[in-house]
Amino acid sequence: MEGGHGRFRLSICFFLTSDSDWRFASDELERSLMWLPSIPLDNMDEKYKHSIMEDQVKQLLNVIVKKWQTEA
């Protein structure tokens, strides 16, 4: 926390999208942009759906932690 006033200093920001056009964004944005493919979950078995989502979240967390470690 900063200054004891309950405010947090934001030093790293991430953008998450499944829009493929954003993958070709500028170099500056690319460092904080995370692209995930859109996955049609409508007709998918619940077990499989949860497995896919869990895998995606694990991958995202891994990327975020690595970026925090290199930026901090």
Secondary structure, DSSP 8 states (H G I E B T S, - for coil): -BTTTTB-------EEE--GGGGG--HHHHTTEEE------TTS-HHHHHHHHHHHHHHHHHHHHHHHHHH-
